[in-house]
């Protein structure tokens, strides 16, 4: 099979297209013929600095394809199933940027009739968004239609992959969603995703605009840039509200005022889906599968998430695009499955 492999950390040039034997699924695993691999920021960060326990790594946590074979203890009825994958390469060498990969069966989720492109966009971005929307003290532990009725959610950075996922999931759950963006073009993307209100933080006073919409403050903030937005977040949280931080865009450190956060019993929740509680991830999978089945999740320009396709032979370009901050979702087409 063809696979993208790197054997040392570094820039995109360490990625090589090689021939590898098709792996055999072990006990509790499935072999998946990949159709599309999703590229996330953690893929390039891992490529640059994460250790390689096996001495080599196929990148790609997310993707979609068809189950070709199953290992011991896995029901053979899964063979032929269209699935989406999550955390394929977390502490394992077998990522999704290949014609085939093996994953634990619990990491291969039935996709039904949804597109492979959609399946490859789920995984890390949508599970991260799910965690951000359920980690607050006054937020539900699971999402479904109506779960966030009466709630106000602020998505800082509504045109990013996680921001888009948060908007779509929060709207599916009936929240009022406010999104911040940096340009009119990104405002169109956030609106297409379903945001109830969009604020251009370069041209508008975010605190003033949020308080017009939610005088009592917002229940949860999905935060991409805590270092830049902390002062704003403090001023728009409601009593008991939570700021869920999933990235360090804008700087690696944040300074918080104690008293203004102590009085409203505010919560700052840091989110990394790879090390999130297992129960939270399991619930995210269940809820995302329900959202897919209900056609509540969309991808593409019309859903505020432009797709950028690369072939397996241009994986370096795909990684370069994500590392450069491409708006939308970068995908690698791995086969014609």
C-alpha positions in Angstrom: 0.0 0.0 0.0 1.0 3.6 -0.4 1.5 5.6 2.9 2.8 8.9 4.1 5.5 8.2 6.6 8.1 10.3 8.6 11.0 8.8 10.5 12.2 12.0 12.2 10.7 15.2 13.4 10.8 18.3 11.3 9.1 20.4 8.7 6.9 19.0 5.9 9.9 17.8 3.9 10.2 14.8 6.3 7.0 13.4 4.9 7.7 10.7 2.4 5.4 8.6 0.2 6.4 5.0 0.6 5.3 1.4 0.0 4.3 -0.5 3.1 2.7 -3.9 3.6 -1.0 -3.7 4.3 -1.3 -4.1 8.1 -3.1 -7.0 9.8 -5.8 -6.0 12.3 -5.0 -7.3 15.8 -7.4 -8.4 18.5 -10.1 -5.7 18.9 -9.0 -3.9 15.8 -10.3 -3.2 12.3 -8.5 -2.7 9.0 -9.9 0.3 7.1 -9.4 1.1 3.5 -9.0 4.8 3.7 -10.9 7.2 1.3 -10.1 10.6 2.9 -7.8 11.7 5.7 -8.4 14.9 7.6 -5.4 17.1 8.5 -5.5 18.9 11.9 -3.1 21.4 13.6 -1.9 18.6 16.0 -0.8 16.6 13.0 1.9 19.2 12.1 2.7 19.8 15.7 3.2 16.1 16.3 5.4 15.9 13.1 7.6 18.7 14.5 8.0 17.6 18.1 6.2 14.6 19.3 8.3 11.4 19.9 8.1 8.5 17.5 7.9 5.4 19.8 7.9 3.0 16.8 10.7 4.9 15.0 8.2 5.9 12.3 4.8 7.5 12.0 1.9 7.7 9.5 0.2 11.0 10.3 -3.5 11.7 10.5 -5.8 11.3 13.5 -9.1 11.6 11.5 -10.4 10.1 8.3 -13.1 8.0 6.7 -13.2 4.8 4.7 -14.5 1.2 4.5 -13.8 -1.7 6.9 -12.0 -4.4 5.0 -11.2 -6.9 7.7 -11.6 -7.3 11.5 -9.3 -8.8 14.2 -10.1 -11.4 16.8 -13.1 -10.5 18.9 -14.6 -8.1 16.4 -18.0 -8.9 14.8 -17.5 -9.7 11.1 -20.7 -7.8 10.4 -18.6 -4.7 10.4 -16.8 -5.7 7.2 -18.0 -3.4 4.4 -19.2 -0.7 6.7 -18.5 2.9 5.9 -16.9 4.5 8.9 -15.3 7.6 10.3 -12.2 7.4 12.4 -10.9 9.4 15.4 -7.6 9.4 17.3 -6.1 6.9 14.9 -2.6 8.0 15.5 -2.6 9.0 19.1 0.3 7.1 20.6 0.1 4.7 17.7 2.1 4.7 14.4 -0.9 3.9 12.2 -2.4 7.2 11.1 -5.0 7.9 8.3 -2.7 9.3 5.6 -2.4 6.0 3.9 -4.4 3.6 1.7 -5.0 1.4 4.7 -4.9 1.8 8.4 -5.7 -0.2 11.6 -7.5 1.2 14.6 -9.3 -0.1 17.7 -12.8 -0.9 16.8 -14.2 1.7 19.1 -12.4 4.4 17.0 -14.3 3.4 13.8 -17.8 4.8 13.9 -20.5 4.0 11.4 -20.9 6.8 8.9 -24.1 5.6 7.2 -24.7 7.4 3.9 -22.9 10.6 4.8 -20.0 11.5 2.6 -16.4 10.5 3.3 -15.5 14.2 3.2 -17.9 14.8 6.1 -16.5 11.8 8.0 -13.0 13.0 7.7 -14.0 16.4 9.1 -15.5 15.0 12.3 -13.0 13.5 14.8 -10.8 15.9 16.6 -12.5 19.2 15.6 -16.0 18.1 16.4 -15.1 16.1 19.5 -13.1 19.1 20.8 -16.1 21.4 20.2 -18.4 18.9 21.9 -16.2 18.9 25.0 -16.2 22.7 25.0 -20.0 22.7 24.9 -20.4 20.2 27.7 -17.6 20.9 30.2 -19.2 24.0 31.9 -20.8 23.6 35.2 -24.3 24.6 33.9 -23.9 22.9 30.6 -25.4 19.5 29.7 -23.2 16.4 29.6 -24.6 15.4 26.2 -25.9 17.2 23.2 -29.1 16.7 21.3 -31.8 18.8 19.8 -33.0 21.1 22.5 -30.1 20.3 24.9 -28.9 24.0 24.9 -32.3 25.7 24.7 -32.1 29.0 26.6 -28.3 28.9 26.5 -26.0 31.5 25.0 -22.7 30.4 23.5 -19.8 32.7 22.4 -17.5 31.1 19.9 -14.3 33.1 19.7 -12.9 32.4 16.2 -16.0 31.2 14.4 -14.4 30.6 11.0 -11.9 27.9 12.2 -12.5 24.2 12.1 -13.3 23.9 15.8 -15.2 27.2 15.8 -17.3 25.9 12.9 -18.0 22.6 14.7 -19.0 24.5 17.8 -21.4 26.7 15.9 -23.0 23.7 14.2 -23.3 21.6 17.3 -24.6 24.4 19.5 -27.2 25.4 16.9 -28.3 21.8 16.6 -28.8 21.8 20.3 -30.8 25.1 20.1 -28.4 27.5 21.6 -28.1 31.2 20.7 -24.7 31.3 19.2 -22.5 34.5 19.0 -19.4 34.1 16.9 -16.4 36.5 16.6 -14.4 36.8 13.4 -11.7 39.0 11.9 -13.0 39.9 8.5 -16.2 40.1 6.4 -15.2 37.0 4.5 -15.0 35.0 7.8 -18.2 36.6 8.9 -19.9 35.0 6.0 -18.5 31.6 6.9 -19.6 31.9 10.5 -23.1 32.9 9.4 -23.2 29.9 6.9 -22.3 27.6 9.8 -25.4 28.8 11.6 -24.3 31.5 14.0 -27.2 33.6 15.3 -25.0 36.7 15.6 -21.6 37.5 14.1 -19.2 40.2 15.5 -16.1 41.5 13.6 -13.7 42.1 16.5 -11.5 44.3 14.3 -14.4 46.7 13.7 -16.8 46.3 16.7 -16.6 46.4 20.5 -17.1 42.7 21.4 -18.1 43.3 25.0 -20.7 45.9 24.0 -22.1 43.8 21.2 -22.3 40.6 23.3 -24.0 42.5 26.2 -26.6 43.8 23.7 -27.5 40.2 22.8 -27.0 38.6 26.3 -27.4 41.3 29.0 -26.8 38.7 31.7 -23.7 37.2 29.9 -23.0 34.0 28.1 -23.1 30.5 29.5 -20.0 29.2 27.7 -17.1 30.6 25.6 -15.4 28.4 23.1 -11.9 30.0 23.1 -9.2 29.7 20.5 -7.0 32.6 21.8 -7.1 33.0 25.6 -4.1 35.3 25.7 -5.7 37.8 23.4 -9.3 37.5 24.5 -9.1 37.0 28.3 -10.1 40.5 29.2 -13.1 40.3 26.9 -14.1 36.8 28.2 -14.0 38.0 31.8 -16.5 40.8 31.0 -19.1 38.7 29.1 -19.4 35.6 31.3 -22.6 35.1 33.2 -22.5 33.8 36.8 -21.3 30.3 36.7 -20.1 30.6 33.1 -17.2 28.7 31.7 -14.4 29.6 29.3 -13.3 26.5 27.4 -9.8 26.9 26.0 -8.7 24.5 23.2 -5.8 26.3 21.6 -3.1 28.8 22.3 -3.4 31.1 19.2 -2.2 34.5 20.1 0.3 33.3 22.8 1.1 30.5 25.1 0.3 32.2 28.4 -2.7 34.0 29.9 -3.1 36.3 32.8 -6.4 36.3 34.7 -7.9 38.7 37.2 -8.9 36.8 40.4 -11.6 38.9 41.9 -13.7 39.5 38.7 -13.7 35.7 38.1 -14.2 34.7 41.7 -17.3 36.7 42.3 -19.3 35.0 39.5 -17.8 31.6 40.3 -16.5 31.4 36.8 -14.7 28.4 35.4 -11.7 28.2 33.0 -11.6 24.7 31.4 -8.6 23.7 29.3 -9.4 21.1 26.6 -7.2 18.7 24.8 -9.3 15.9 23.4 -6.5 13.3 23.3 -6.3 13.4 27.1 -9.9 14.3 27.9 -11.9 11.9 30.1 -12.8 8.6 28.4 -16.5 9.0 29.3 -16.6 12.5 27.8 -15.1 11.2 24.5 -17.4 8.2 24.4 -20.4 10.5 24.8 -19.1 12.8 22.1 -18.9 9.9 19.7 -22.5 8.9 20.5 -23.8 12.5 20.1 -21.8 13.1 16.9 -23.2 9.9 15.3 -26.7 11.1 16.2 -26.0 14.5 14.7 -24.7 12.9 11.5 -27.8 10.7 11.3 -30.0 13.7 11.7 -28.2 15.6 8.9 -27.3 18.2 11.5 -23.6 18.5 10.4 -22.6 19.8 7.1 -19.3 20.6 5.4 -18.2 22.7 2.4 -18.4 26.4 1.6 -22.2 26.4 2.1 -21.7 25.2 5.7 -19.0 27.7 6.5 -16.2 25.1 6.2 -14.4 25.3 2.8 -12.8 22.0 1.8 -9.2 21.9 0.4 -8.4 18.6 -1.3 -4.9 17.2 -1.8 -3.8 13.9 -3.2 -1.7 11.5 -1.1 1.2 12.5 -3.3 0.9 16.1 -2.1 0.7 15.4 1.6 3.5 17.9 2.2 1.4 20.6 0.6 -1.6 19.6 2.8 0.6 20.0 6.0 2.0 23.3 4.8 -1.5 24.6 4.2 -2.7 23.7 7.7 0.5 25.0 9.3 0.0 28.3 7.4 -3.5 28.7 8.8 -5.7 27.7 5.9 -9.3 28.7 6.5 -11.6 25.7 6.3 -10.6 22.0 6.3 -7.7 20.4 4.5 -8.3 16.8 3.3 -6.1 14.2 1.7 -7.8 11.9 -0.7 -6.1 8.5 -0.1 -8.0 6.3 -2.6 -11.1 6.2 -4.9 -13.0 4.1 -2.3 
